[in-house]
Amino acid sequence: MKFRESILKTYSQLGNAEKLELRISYTLKIIVLFTIIISIIELNFFLIASSVMILLFSALPALVERKFRIILPVEVEFALTTLIFLHFILGEASNYYIRFWWFDELLHISSGILIGLVGFVIIYFFLYTNRVEANPFVVVIFSVSFSLAAGAIWEIFEFLMDLSFGFNMQKSGLVDTMTDLMVDFLGAFVVGIGVYRYLTKNEDGVIKTLVNRFIQYNLQKKQIILRKKYSRTK
């Protein structure tokens, strides 16, 4: 409860752009939730099965925050929610995966980038708090591996759904799976390059912006906790 309060107070200090991103995220989540409810009412088992994994991925930021007691930048949740909306509402419900051949690859490379960034934030938290020491190459390997692991879990899920219920989530089977994994790796590799350049050259860019946001949010959280402790001792 105390951690949740600190998150809410930190978020209350967000700028207008970040608050707008949060509002858009909440709106997209409501649309996704409404679509899930409709698919359950209509007994659309394909969308129901897809929604299970969607709900798990949508909970990723909250799980990371609770597990590691950190606050992720708003941009991470906004990007993840947007990807979920594009996949579930446009890709699956509106058949964009069938109508546009490039749509699947676009989302896979985007998710590879996003989840790679989440992996970097996680290991950066341990570096930032001096819990571990690692050279830049190890940080890059972790970030890329984290993204690839998430992609592999998704492909396993698609395979099991097709095998168990006769869906067609893998489309062209092995070719679709391997193409998706290679595109996931491409997105994660882009993150790896950015992470390495930031850690070795302190280069400006998305990685540095993400790190600055991360430090800003979590410093604010620490300041709130310290103020509470100080007020109790008075």
Number of C-alpha atoms within 10 A of each C-alpha: 6 8 15 13 13 19 21 12 14 20 19 10 12 14 9 9 10 16 15 13 16 19 13 15 21 15 13 19 18 12 14 21 14 12 18 24 14 14 18 15 10 10 11 12 13 19 18 19 17 18 22 11 15 20 15 10 17 16 14 15 19 15 13 17 16 13 9 11 16 23 26 23 23 21 16 17 22 20 17 21 24 15 19 23 19 20 22 20 19 14 19 18 16 13 13 18 18 13 10 10 10 11 16 20 18 15 20 23 21 20 23 29 24 22 28 31 24 22 23 25 23 20 19 18 19 14 14 13 9 9 9 11 13 11 10 16 14 13 21 24 16 18 27 29 19 21 26 24 15 17 23 17 12 18 19 14 17 22 19 14 18 17 11 9 11 11 16 14 20 18 14 9 13 11 11 16 21 13 14 24 22 18 23 29 23 19 25 30 23 15 26 27 12 19 27 20 17 18 16 11 9 12 14 11 12 14 22 17 12 20 18 12 17 19 18 14 21 20 15 18 23 14 13 17 15 12 11 11 11 10 8 8 6 5
